[in-house]
């Protein structure tokens, strides 16, 4: 191209870039003044149309090509920062000059600031691409002529339509939707959902329209009403929820100044403010915003399920098999339907019955479209009288006691709004956010995940995951009591007050109303009230201290309760987030379960010490280590060491330190944790005050999180510290090199003559910035010792543990044990501390510690 041509193109681009910016700003201002999502989306598309047509004319392509809008832009809808998808359809005989003009046009389009997504193809190429890729085929299905050869566009439309194989298209779009949902764990009920792609998002509505369009049934909701695919009322509801999602998406684009479809924490508060939502005593404005989104997502998921079934029936009219199930229900094409279309209206008791029937007939794959519509219309008939009817109470308990299908059934009941009607307290937490960052799901979704985890223990194919849980679950006489515990454990969240206590009241009332025996009712209520105790004890307390386990054993009272609480606790932690559960937590809980079980069966601290020593001796004997060689070492350890460490750790420490009893140099050894997750590290050296601070800074700079620290001083003045650390990232190195690296780096830190490194200063995570946690600091004297328990709950951040270690060092406070628990972006750390000589900390030191921690955190 000549210099003159380049200058002309640059001038053209500048002109339209300014025009584009001015018009987009005007649209934004008009939207802010009077929000109308339909007007905005059409105006955005009209603006793009005008600029594209004008530039198309500048390059004189009318005689060789057709300019076609495709995808969402082809629908005549354009979000503020969405891509503008266009197809430049060339004639088969287009020459080099035409291709050159097209290339120059695309360059100018980009220079104007339009977010162009373009393809340049001939008609045969379009047909070939559409045949190979359903995404391309879908894009072309929504084509709209902008400029250029009208005859070429008409030919294009005809051939794309003729090439459509509706059955293959349906199968491809269903598979595509299934994979897309799987990317989001088949739920929209997480804290930062994707408005467009998540289950229940805009893409689910578009999928309906695409398939309907392929069947020539219409491309709008009003057209689908005329085709009798959807009722007028359902179409109006669908359009209302669609507008809600579109409004959220458009506002997100404006707030983020980019194509952002995720409801990130960064924007939730401002978005709620723009929508006029105000924080109340019960709910933050952002929670109200998210509740609105979840309600729309739930409806969209339902209408998507119904409509895809209806469209499938239209596409496969020849498939019509009917199988009678009982006098009231039948399976039509493998889906449950009522024999009478008015059954649920005439007898609302059949509402719960249809879920039980589906459970009892696993050959039936789901509910048919007519039954789903009837459920949606009749759920309001679930009244207090319905809930108190003996027949319905009996059916609900039968659902919980079936040998299979419990999880799927309750999730269906939740998805269709039935569970919220039958248990009103459950309805109050439906779509409710949890502002703690380690719960990545809404309350109702978390509750059903916990129940699903319990059911998983009952299934033989998953017994390898948690062998102990699977074994004791199968031995538990009444599993439905565990399911009730799961259903109610978080049901009182968001009411204010202790949700465990409030939930226990709800659970007891529900059990009594459903005629459960008194002992069973008390167990369920106790499980709800106690559901946090076992995880708190395991993750915060020193489980090697017999007094801790003894106290917990007194709390649970008997093995039946212990087993129930253990199963619920494992299921609960696993149901918070895919990232929260790990083998370390599994080992802690199993250790507490087994230790408590032994105490409930009559064991005592002295017997426990002897058991651990005998177990350690057995392990050592496998390595050929004779008792006489390590008894001098054990004598220097003292009884407290054996009560605070398990047999495997005792044997490991003993084997490594046999020849280093009075060493003057640090002994640092690392191994992969036998529990499965993390790296165990042992440090042994003459004791001095700054060891813990040096170790913390060393691990932080290597990129490791300390999750457990057992700090112990032997009777001859040596520090014997054991740490469990988790890698912050996936280091692609060999285990041997990794362990050697840890040993070398820590030894260097411990022998350095320089003061301990200052705590790392790092950025808070994006989520923490928008959901800060007010630090909670608790100092509590341990009743049977000179120790003080320090509990800290705060935002997790780089250098946090080093900061705490430096504060303890500054105040001459000795650390004896640490439990470092990170839940999402929340750190819940517990430290067992005393004065330098093991004495109880005085009031002035405790006051200084509290002040320093609050000041720094």
C-alpha positions in Angstrom: 0.0 0.0 0.0 1.2 3.5 -0.8 2.0 6.1 1.9 -0.9 8.1 0.7 -3.2 5.0 1.2 -1.8 4.4 4.7 -2.5 8.0 5.6 -6.0 7.8 4.2 -6.8 4.6 6.2 -5.3 6.2 9.4 -7.5 9.3 8.9 -10.5 7.1 8.4 -9.8 5.0 11.5 -9.3 8.1 13.6 -12.6 9.6 12.4 -14.6 6.5 13.3 -12.7 5.8 16.5 -13.8 9.2 17.8 -17.3 8.6 16.5 -17.4 5.2 18.2 -16.1 6.6 21.6 -18.6 9.5 21.6 -21.6 7.2 20.7 -20.6 4.6 23.3 -20.3 7.2 26.0 -23.7 8.6 25.1 -25.2 5.1 25.3 -23.6 4.6 28.6 -24.9 7.9 30.0 -28.4 7.2 28.7 -28.3 3.7 30.3 -27.2 5.1 33.6 -30.0 7.7 33.5 -32.7 5.3 32.5 -31.6 1.6 32.4 -33.3 -0.3 29.7 -31.4 -3.4 28.8 -33.3 -4.2 25.5 -32.8 -0.7 24.2 -29.1 -0.7 25.2 -28.3 -4.0 23.5 -30.1 -3.0 20.3 -28.5 0.4 20.3 -25.0 -1.1 20.7 -25.7 -3.4 17.7 -27.1 -0.5 15.7 -24.0 1.6 16.3 -21.8 -1.3 15.2 -24.0 -1.8 12.1 -23.7 1.9 11.1 -19.9 2.0 11.4 -19.3 -1.4 9.7 -21.6 -0.4 6.8 -19.9 2.9 6.4 -16.4 1.4 6.3 -17.6 -1.4 4.1 -18.6 1.2 1.5 -15.2 2.9 1.8 -13.6 -0.2 0.5 -16.0 -0.9 -2.3 -16.6 -4.6 -1.6 -20.3 -4.7 -2.6 -19.5 -6.4 -5.9 -17.4 -9.3 -4.6 -18.5 -10.1 -1.0 -21.3 -9.9 1.6 -20.8 -8.6 5.1 -22.7 -10.7 7.6 -23.2 -10.3 11.4 -23.1 -13.7 13.2 -23.3 -15.0 16.7 -24.8 -12.8 19.4 -24.2 -9.7 17.2 -26.2 -11.6 14.5 -29.2 -11.6 16.9 -29.1 -7.8 16.9 -27.8 -7.8 20.6 -24.5 -6.5 21.6 -23.2 -6.0 25.2 -20.9 -3.0 25.8 -17.6 -4.9 25.6 -18.6 -8.0 23.7 -16.8 -9.1 20.5 -18.5 -8.1 17.3 -18.5 -11.3 15.3 -18.7 -10.8 11.5 -18.3 -13.1 8.5 -17.0 -11.6 5.2 -18.4 -14.0 2.7 -16.4 -13.9 -0.6 -17.5 -15.1 -4.0 -15.7 -18.2 -5.1 -13.9 -16.3 -7.9 -12.8 -13.3 -5.7 -9.4 -12.1 -7.0 -6.2 -11.1 -5.1 -7.2 -7.4 -5.3 -10.5 -8.2 -3.5 -8.6 -10.2 -0.8 -6.3 -7.2 -0.4 -9.2 -4.8 0.2 -10.7 -7.2 2.7 -7.4 -7.3 4.6 -7.1 -3.5 4.6 -10.7 -3.3 5.9 -10.1 -5.6 8.8 -7.0 -3.5 9.8 -9.1 -0.3 9.8 -11.8 -2.0 11.8 -9.4 -2.9 14.5 -7.9 0.6 14.4 -11.3 2.1 15.1 -11.5 0.3 18.4 -14.1 -2.2 17.4 -13.6 -5.6 19.1 -13.9 -7.5 15.9 -14.0 -11.3 15.7 -13.9 -12.0 12.0 -13.7 -14.8 9.5 -13.2 -14.5 5.8 -14.6 -17.5 3.9 -16.2 -18.6 0.7 -19.6 -20.4 0.8 -18.1 -23.9 0.4 -15.6 -23.1 3.2 -18.5 -22.0 5.5 -20.3 -25.2 4.8 -17.2 -27.3 5.4 -16.4 -25.5 8.7 -20.0 -25.8 9.9 -20.0 -29.5 9.2 -16.8 -30.0 11.3 -17.5 -27.6 14.2 -20.9 -27.2 15.9 -19.7 -23.8 17.3 -19.2 -22.5 13.8 -22.5 -23.9 12.7 -24.3 -22.2 15.7 -22.6 -18.9 14.9 -23.8 -19.1 11.3 -27.3 -20.0 12.3 -27.7 -16.5 13.7 -26.5 -14.7 10.6 -27.8 -11.2 9.7 -27.1 -9.4 6.4 -25.3 -6.0 6.8 -24.1 -5.1 3.4 -22.7 -6.4 0.1 -24.1 -8.9 -2.3 -27.7 -9.8 -1.2 -27.9 -12.7 -3.6 -24.8 -14.2 -2.1 -26.3 -13.9 1.4 -29.6 -15.5 0.3 -27.6 -18.4 -1.2 -25.6 -18.7 2.0 -28.8 -18.7 4.2 -30.4 -21.4 2.0 -27.4 -23.7 1.9 -26.7 -23.4 5.7 -30.4 -24.2 6.3 -30.3 -27.2 3.8 -27.1 -28.5 5.4 -28.6 -28.5 8.9 -29.0 -32.1 10.3 -31.3 -31.3 13.2 -30.8 -34.6 15.1 -27.1 -34.3 14.9 -27.2 -30.6 15.9 -29.4 -31.5 19.0 -27.0 -34.2 20.1 -24.0 -31.9 19.6 -25.6 -29.0 21.6 -26.6 -31.2 24.4 -23.1 -32.6 24.7 -21.6 -29.1 24.5 -23.9 -28.0 27.3 -23.0 -31.0 29.4 -19.3 -30.3 29.1 -19.8 -26.6 29.8 -21.8 -27.3 33.0 -19.1 -29.8 34.1 -16.5 -27.0 33.9 -18.5 -25.2 36.6 -19.0 -28.3 38.7 -22.6 -28.4 37.5 -23.6 -25.5 39.6 -24.1 -21.8 39.4 -24.3 -21.6 43.2 -20.8 -20.5 44.0 -19.6 -17.1 45.2 -18.4 -15.8 41.9 -20.6 -17.3 39.2 -20.4 -16.7 35.5 -23.5 -15.0 34.2 -23.1 -16.2 30.7 -21.6 -19.7 30.9 -22.6 -21.2 34.3 -25.5 -23.6 34.6 -28.6 -21.4 34.7 -26.8 -18.6 32.8 -27.6 -16.9 29.5 -26.0 -19.6 27.4 -28.6 -22.1 28.6 -31.4 -19.8 27.3 -29.5 -19.3 24.0 -29.2 -23.1 23.7 -33.0 -23.4 23.6 -33.3 -20.8 20.9 -30.5 -22.3 18.8 -32.2 -25.7 18.8 -35.6 -24.3 18.2 -34.2 -22.2 15.3 -32.6 -25.3 13.8 -36.1 -26.9 13.9 -37.7 -23.8 12.2 -39.8 -23.3 15.3 -38.8 -19.7 15.9 -35.9 -17.5 17.1 -37.7 -15.5 19.9 -39.8 -16.4 22.9 -42.9 -15.0 21.3 -42.3 -17.1 18.2 -41.9 -20.2 20.4 -45.3 -19.3 22.0 -46.9 -19.3 18.6 -45.3 -22.7 17.8 -46.8 -24.0 21.0 -43.3 -24.9 22.3 -43.7 -22.8 25.4 -46.7 -21.3 27.2 -47.2 -17.5 27.2 -46.9 -17.3 31.0 -43.6 -19.4 30.9 -42.3 -17.2 28.1 -43.0 -14.1 30.1 -41.2 -15.5 33.2 -38.3 -16.6 31.1 -38.0 -13.2 29.5 -38.1 -11.5 32.9 -35.2 -13.7 34.2 -33.3 -13.3 31.0 -33.5 -9.5 31.3 -32.2 -9.7 34.9 -29.2 -11.7 33.7 -28.6 -9.4 30.8 -28.9 -6.3 33.1 -26.2 -7.8 35.4 -24.0 -8.7 32.5 -24.2 -5.2 30.9 -23.5 -3.5 34.2 -20.5 -5.8 34.8 -19.1 -4.8 31.5 -19.4 -1.1 32.3 -17.9 -1.6 35.8 -15.0 -3.6 34.7 -14.4 -1.7 31.5 -13.9 -5.0 29.7 -15.7 -8.2 28.7 -16.2 -9.6 32.2 -19.0 -12.1 32.7 -18.1 -13.3 36.2 -19.8 -11.8 39.2 -16.5 -11.1 41.0 -16.3 -9.8 44.6 -14.6 -6.7 43.1 -17.9 -5.6 41.6 -20.7 -7.1 43.7 -21.0 -4.2 46.2 -20.9 -1.5 43.5 -23.3 -3.5 41.4 -25.7 -3.8 44.3 -25.5 -0.1 44.9 -26.3 0.7 41.2 -29.4 -1.5 41.5 -30.6 0.4 44.6 -30.1 -2.4 47.0 -29.4 -1.5 50.6 -27.8 -3.5 53.4 -30.3 -4.6 56.1 -29.8 -6.2 59.5 -30.3 -9.6 57.9 -28.6 -9.3 54.5 -25.9 -7.3 52.9 -26.8 -5.5 49.7 -24.4 -7.8 47.8 -26.1 -10.8 49.3 -29.5 -9.5 48.0 -27.9 -9.0 44.6 -26.5 -12.6 44.5 -29.8 -14.0 45.8 -31.5 -12.4 42.8 -29.0 -13.9 40.4 -29.4 -17.4 42.0 -33.2 -17.2 41.7 -32.9 -16.4 38.0 -30.3 -19.2 37.5 -32.6 -21.7 39.2 -35.5 -20.7 37.0 -33.3 -20.8 33.8 -32.0 -24.3 34.7 -35.6 -25.5 35.1 -36.8 -24.0 31.9 -33.7 -25.3 30.1 -34.5 -28.8 31.3 -38.2 -28.6 30.3 -37.6 -27.0 26.9 -34.9 -29.3 25.8 -37.2 -32.2 26.5 -40.0 -30.6 24.6 -37.7 -29.9 21.6 -36.4 -33.4 21.7 -40.0 -34.7 21.4 -40.5 -32.5 18.4 -37.3 -33.7 16.7 -38.1 -37.4 17.5 -41.9 -37.6 17.1 -41.6 -41.3 16.1 -40.2 -42.2 19.5 -43.1 -42.7 21.9 -42.9 -45.6 24.3 -45.2 -45.7 27.4 -44.6 -48.0 30.3 -47.1 -48.2 33.2 -45.5 -47.9 36.7 -48.6 -47.8 38.9 -52.1 -46.5 38.9 -50.9 -42.9 38.9 -47.6 -42.8 37.1 -46.0 -44.0 33.9 -42.7 -43.7 32.0 -43.0 -41.9 28.6 -39.8 -42.3 26.6 -38.0 -43.2 29.8 -39.2 -40.1 31.7 -41.7 -40.0 34.5 -45.1 -38.6 33.8 -48.5 -38.7 35.6 -51.3 -40.7 33.9 -53.7 -37.9 34.6 -52.6 -34.4 33.6 -54.3 -32.9 36.6 -53.1 -35.4 39.2 -50.9 -32.9 41.2 -53.7 -30.3 41.2 -56.4 -32.9 42.2 -54.1 -34.6 44.8 -51.2 -32.4 46.0 -49.9 -35.4 48.0 -48.6 -36.8 44.7 -46.0 -34.0 44.6 -43.7 -35.9 47.0 -44.8 -39.2 45.8 -43.5 -38.6 42.3 -39.9 -38.1 43.7 -40.2 -41.4 45.6 -41.5 -43.2 42.6 -38.6 -41.9 40.5 -36.2 -43.1 43.3 -37.7 -46.6 43.3 -37.4 -47.0 39.5 -33.8 -46.3 38.5 -34.6 -47.4 35.0 -36.6 -44.1 34.7 -34.0 -41.4 33.9 -35.8 -38.3 35.0 -39.0 -36.3 35.0 -40.9 -35.5 31.8 -41.6 -32.0 30.6 -45.3 -32.1 31.6 -44.6 -33.3 35.1 -41.9 -30.6 35.5 -44.4 -28.0 34.4 -47.0 -29.3 36.8 -44.5 -29.3 39.7 -43.6 -25.7 39.0 -47.2 -24.7 39.0 -48.4 -26.7 42.0 -45.5 -26.2 44.4 -47.5 -23.4 46.1 -49.9 -26.2 47.3 -47.2 -27.3 49.7 -48.8 -25.5 52.7 -48.6 -26.1 56.5 -51.5 -28.5 56.1 -49.5 -30.4 53.5 -46.4 -30.5 55.7 -48.4 -31.8 58.6 -50.2 -34.5 56.7 -49.2 -38.0 57.9 -48.9 -39.4 54.4 -46.5 -36.6 53.2 -44.3 -37.0 56.3 -44.2 -40.7 55.8 -43.2 -40.3 52.1 -40.5 -37.8 52.9 -38.9 -40.1 55.5 -39.2 -43.0 52.9 -37.2 -40.8 50.4 -34.4 -40.5 53.0 -34.4 -44.3 53.7 -34.3 -45.6 50.1 -31.2 -47.8 49.2 -30.4 -45.5 46.3 -31.0 -42.2 44.6 -31.2 -40.1 47.8 -28.7 -37.4 46.7 -30.1 -37.1 43.2 -33.7 -36.9 44.6 -33.0 -34.2 47.1 -31.0 -32.2 44.5 -34.0 -32.5 42.2 -36.3 -31.3 44.9 -34.1 -28.3 45.5 -33.7 -27.5 41.8 -37.5 -27.6 41.3 -38.2 -25.6 44.5 -40.0 -28.4 46.3 -37.5 -28.8 49.2 -37.7 -25.1 50.0 -41.5 -25.4 50.3 -41.4 -28.6 52.3 -38.8 -27.4 54.7 -39.3 -23.6 54.9 -36.1 -23.1 56.9 -34.2 -24.6 54.0 -36.0 -22.1 51.7 -34.6 -19.3 53.7 -31.0 -20.4 53.0 -31.7 -21.1 49.3 -29.3 -19.0 47.2 -27.7 -17.5 50.4 -24.0 -16.6 50.1 -21.6 -17.5 52.9 -19.1 -14.6 53.5 -16.2 -16.8 54.7 -14.4 -17.6 51.5 -13.7 -21.2 52.3 -17.4 -22.0 51.6 -17.4 -21.6 47.8 -21.0 -22.6 47.5 -24.3 -21.1 48.7 -25.7 -22.6 51.9 -28.3 -24.8 50.2 -25.7 -26.1 47.7 -23.2 -26.8 50.5 -25.8 -28.7 52.5 -26.6 -31.0 49.6 -22.9 -31.5 48.9 -22.5 -32.6 52.5 -25.3 -35.0 52.1 -23.8 -36.3 48.8 -20.5 -36.9 50.6 -22.3 -39.0 53.3 -24.0 -41.0 50.6 -20.6 -41.6 49.0 -19.5 -43.5 52.1 -22.3 -46.0 51.4 -21.3 -46.8 47.8 -18.8 -49.7 47.4 -17.1 -48.1 44.3 -15.9 -45.2 46.5 -14.8 -47.3 49.5 -11.1 -46.8 48.6 -11.4 -43.0 49.2 -12.2 -43.2 52.9 -11.9 -46.8 54.0 -12.6 -46.1 57.7 -15.6 -43.9 56.9 -17.0 -46.4 54.4 -16.7 -49.2 56.9 -18.3 -47.5 59.9 -21.0 -45.9 57.8 -22.1 -49.4 56.6 -22.2 -50.5 60.3 -24.2 -47.4 61.3 -27.8 -48.6 62.0 -29.8 -45.6 60.9 -28.1 -43.6 58.1 -31.2 -41.4 57.6 -30.4 -39.7 60.9 -27.0 -38.7 59.4 -28.8 -37.3 56.3 -31.1 -35.3 58.6 -28.1 -34.0 60.5 -26.6 -32.9 57.1 -29.9 -31.2 56.0 -30.1 -29.1 59.2 -26.4 -28.5 60.1 -26.2 -25.1 58.4 -29.9 -24.4 58.0 -30.0 -21.5 60.5 -27.1 -19.5 58.8 -27.8 -15.8 58.3 -30.4 -15.5 61.1 -28.0 -13.9 63.6 -26.9 -15.8 66.7 -25.3 -19.2 66.8 -26.5 -21.1 63.7 -25.6 -24.5 65.3 -27.9 -23.8 68.3 -30.7 -22.4 66.2 -30.4 -25.2 63.7 -30.6 -27.8 66.5 -34.0 -26.3 67.6 -35.3 -26.6 64.0 -33.9 -30.2 63.7 -35.6 -31.3 66.9 -38.9 -29.8 65.9 -38.7 -31.4 62.4 -37.9 -34.9 63.9 -40.7 -34.7 66.4 -43.2 -33.7 63.7 -42.1 -36.6 61.6 -42.6 -39.0 64.5 -39.0 -40.1 65.0 -38.3 -41.9 68.3 -37.1 -39.5 71.0 -33.5 -40.9 71.1 -33.2 -40.5 67.3 -34.5 -36.9 67.4 -32.0 -36.0 70.2 -29.1 -37.5 68.2 -30.0 -35.4 65.1 -30.4 -32.2 67.1 -27.1 -32.9 68.9 -25.3 -33.5 65.6 -26.5 -30.1 64.3 -25.5 -28.4 67.5 -22.1 -30.1 67.7 -21.2 -30.3 64.0 -18.2 -27.8 64.3 -16.7 -29.3 67.5 -14.8 -32.2 66.1 -13.2 -30.2 63.3 -12.3 -27.4 65.7 -10.8 -29.9 68.2 -8.8 -31.7 65.5 -7.5 -28.6 63.7 -6.8 -26.4 66.7 -5.9 -28.6 69.7 -2.9 -30.8 70.4 -4.3 -34.2 69.8 -1.3 -35.9 71.4 -2.3 -34.3 74.7 -4.5 -37.0 76.5 -6.4 -34.2 78.3 -7.6 -32.8 75.0 -8.9 -36.2 73.9 -10.3 -37.0 77.3 -12.3 -33.7 77.2 -13.6 -34.5 73.8 -14.6 -38.0 74.8 -16.6 -36.6 77.7 -18.3 -34.2 75.2 -19.4 -37.0 72.8 -20.4 -39.4 75.6 -20.5 -42.6 73.6 -19.3 -44.4 70.5 -22.6 -44.1 68.7 -22.4 -40.3 68.8 -18.7 -40.3 68.1 -19.2 -42.3 64.9 -22.1 -40.1 63.8 -20.2 -36.9 64.4 -17.0 -38.1 62.7 -18.9 -39.1 59.5 -20.8 -35.8 59.4 -17.6 -33.8 60.1 -15.6 -35.5 57.2 -18.6 -34.9 54.9 -18.9 -31.3 56.0 -15.3 -30.3 55.5 -15.2 -32.0 52.1 -18.4 -30.1 51.1 -17.0 -26.6 51.7 -14.7 -26.3 48.7 -12.6 -28.6 46.5 -9.5 -26.9 47.9 -10.2 -27.1 51.6 -9.9 -30.9 52.1 -6.6 -32.6 52.2 -5.0 -35.8 53.6 -3.6 -33.9 56.6 -7.1 -33.0 57.8 -8.2 -36.5 57.1 -5.4 -37.9 59.3 -6.2 -35.4 62.1 -9.8 -36.4 62.2 -9.1 -40.1 62.0 -6.5 -39.7 64.8 -9.0 -38.0 67.0 -11.7 -40.6 66.2 -9.5 -43.5 67.1 -8.0 -41.9 70.2 -11.5 -41.0 71.5 -12.8 -44.4 70.7 -10.0 -46.0 72.9 -10.8 -43.7 75.8 -14.5 -44.5 75.5 -13.5 -48.1 75.6 -11.6 -47.6 78.9 -8.1 -46.6 78.0 -6.1 -44.0 80.1 -3.2 -41.6 79.5 -0.6 -44.0 81.0 -1.9 -46.9 78.9 -1.8 -44.6 75.8 1.8 -43.7 76.4 2.8 -47.3 76.7 0.8 -48.2 73.5 2.6 -45.5 71.5 6.0 -46.6 72.8 5.3 -50.2 71.9 4.0 -49.2 68.5 7.2 -47.2 67.9 9.4 -50.1 69.1 7.7 -52.3 66.5 8.3 -49.8 63.7 12.0 -49.4 64.8 12.5 -53.2 64.9 11.5 -53.3 61.2 14.6 -51.1 60.6 16.8 -53.4 62.7 17.2 -50.8 65.5 17.5 -52.5 68.8 16.0 -51.2 72.0 19.3 -50.7 73.9 20.5 -48.3 71.3 17.7 -45.7 71.6 16.8 -46.0 75.3 19.3 -43.2 76.3 17.8 -41.0 73.7 14.2 -41.7 74.9 15.2 -41.0 78.5 16.2 -37.5 77.5 12.8 -36.9 75.7 10.6 -37.3 78.8 7.0 -38.7 79.0 5.4 -35.5 77.5 7.1 -36.2 74.2 5.5 -39.6 73.8 2.0 -38.2 74.6 2.4 -35.4 72.1 3.7 -37.5 69.1 2.3 -40.6 67.4 4.2 -43.8 67.0 5.3 -43.2 63.4 6.7 -39.8 64.2 8.4 -41.2 67.4 10.1 -43.9 65.4 11.1 -41.5 62.6 12.7 -39.0 65.0 14.4 -41.8 67.0 15.9 -43.5 63.9 17.3 -40.2 62.6 18.7 -38.9 65.9 20.3 -42.0 67.4 23.9 -40.8 66.7 23.2 -37.1 67.2 22.1 -37.0 70.8 24.5 -34.1 71.8 25.1 -32.6 68.4 26.1 -28.9 68.2 25.0 -28.5 64.6 21.3 -28.4 63.4 20.0 -31.7 62.2 17.3 -31.1 59.5 15.5 -34.0 57.8 12.5 -34.0 55.5 10.3 -36.7 54.0 7.0 -37.0 52.2 4.2 -37.2 54.8 3.0 -40.8 55.3 -0.6 -39.4 55.5 -0.4 -38.5 51.8 -0.3 -34.7 51.6 2.6 -32.5 52.4 6.2 -32.8 53.7 7.2 -33.7 57.2 10.3 -31.8 58.4 12.2 -32.4 61.7 14.7 -30.0 63.2 16.9 -30.9 66.1 19.5 -28.6 67.7 20.4 -26.8 70.9 17.4 -24.7 71.9 17.4 -21.0 71.6 14.6 -18.4 71.4 14.6 -17.5 67.7 14.4 -21.0 66.1 10.7 -20.8 65.3 11.0 -17.4 63.7 13.9 -18.6 61.5 12.0 -21.7 60.5 8.9 -19.8 59.6 10.7 -17.3 57.4 12.7 -20.1 55.8 9.6 -22.0 54.7 7.8 -18.9 53.5 10.7 -17.9 51.3 10.8 -21.4 49.9 7.1 -21.2 49.0 5.7 -23.6 51.7 2.7 -23.2 54.1 3.2 -24.6 57.6 0.0 -26.4 58.6 1.2 -28.0 61.8 4.1 -27.3 64.2 5.0 -29.4 67.2 7.6 -27.5 69.1 9.3 -29.5 71.9 12.2 -29.0 74.3 14.0 -32.2 75.6 15.1 -32.6 79.2 18.7 -31.9 78.2 17.8 -28.5 76.5 17.5 -29.4 72.8 14.7 -28.3 70.5 13.0 -31.2 68.7 10.5 -29.6 66.3 8.4 -31.4 63.8 6.6 -29.5 61.0 4.1 -30.4 58.3 4.2 -28.1 55.3 2.3 -27.9 52.1 3.6 -26.7 48.7 2.0 -23.4 47.5 2.6 -24.4 43.9 3.3 -27.4 41.7 7.0 -27.7 41.7 8.1 -29.9 38.8 11.2 -31.4 40.5 12.1 -34.8 41.8 11.2 -35.6 45.4 14.8 -36.3 46.3 16.0 -32.9 45.0 13.0 -31.2 46.7 13.7 -32.7 50.1 17.4 -32.1 49.9 16.7 -28.4 49.0 14.5 -28.0 52.1 17.1 -29.6 54.4 19.9 -27.5 53.0 18.0 -24.1 53.1 16.7 -24.6 56.6 20.1 -25.6 57.9 21.6 -22.4 56.4 18.9 -20.3 58.1 19.4 -21.9 61.5 23.2 -21.6 61.5 23.2 -17.9 60.2 24.7 -15.3 62.5 22.3 -12.7 61.1 18.9 -12.0 62.8 15.9 -13.9 61.5 14.6 -12.5 58.2 11.7 -10.0 58.5 8.3 -11.3 57.6 7.4 -11.3 53.9 5.4 -8.4 52.7 2.9 -9.5 50.0 -0.3 -8.5 48.5 -3.7 -9.5 49.9 -5.6 -11.6 47.5 -8.3 -10.0 45.4 -11.1 -11.8 47.2 -9.8 -10.8 50.7 -9.7 -7.1 49.7 -13.4 -7.3 48.9 -14.4 -9.6 51.8 -12.1 -8.6 54.7 -12.2 -10.5 58.0 -12.0 -8.5 61.2 -9.1 -10.2 63.2 -10.3 -12.3 66.2 -7.7 -12.8 68.9 -8.5 -15.0 71.9 -6.1 -15.8 74.9 -7.3 -18.5 77.2 -5.5 -20.2 80.1 -5.3 -23.9 79.9 -6.9 -25.3 83.1 -4.6 -28.2 83.8 -1.2 -26.7 82.9 0.8 -23.5 82.8 0.1 -23.0 79.1 -2.0 -20.4 77.4 -4.0 -21.0 74.2 -3.7 -18.3 71.6 -6.4 -18.4 68.9 -6.1 -16.1 65.9 -8.6 -15.8 63.0 -7.7 -13.3 60.3 -7.2 -12.8 56.6 -4.5 -15.1 55.3 -1.6 -13.3 53.7 2.1 -13.8 52.9 4.4 -13.6 55.9 1.5 -14.0 58.5 3.1 -16.8 60.4 6.5 -15.1 60.5 4.9 -12.0 61.8 3.3 -13.9 64.7 6.6 -15.7 65.3 8.5 -12.3 65.5 5.9 -10.9 68.0 6.3 -14.0 70.2 10.1 -13.7 70.0 10.0 -10.0 70.9 7.9 -10.7 74.0 10.1 -13.6 75.1 7.2 -16.1 74.8 7.9 -19.8 74.2 5.9 -21.7 71.7 5.0 -25.4 72.4 2.6 -26.3 69.7 1.0 -24.7 66.7 -1.9 -25.7 64.5 -2.0 -23.6 61.3 -5.3 -23.9 59.5 -6.1 -22.1 56.3 -9.7 -22.1 55.1 -9.8 -20.5 51.7 -8.4 -17.0 52.4 -9.1 -17.2 56.2 -6.3 -18.2 58.6 -7.4 -19.9 61.8 -4.2 -20.5 63.8 -3.8 -21.9 67.3 -0.7 -21.6 69.4 0.1 -23.2 72.8 2.4 -20.7 74.6 4.1 -20.0 77.9 6.9 -18.0 79.4 10.5 -18.8 78.6 10.9 -21.2 81.5 7.5 -22.8 81.1 5.7 -20.5 83.5 2.2 -19.1 83.0 2.2 -15.8 81.2 1.4 -12.8 83.4 -1.3 -10.3 82.8 1.0 -7.6 81.5 2.6 -9.9 78.9 -0.8 -11.2 77.7 -2.0 -7.6 77.4 1.1 -6.6 75.4 0.7 -9.7 73.1 -2.9 -8.9 72.4 -2.1 -5.2 71.6 0.8 -6.1 69.3 -1.2 -8.7 67.4 -4.2 -6.3 66.9 -1.9 -3.5 65.8 -0.1 -5.7 63.2 -3.1 -7.6 61.9 
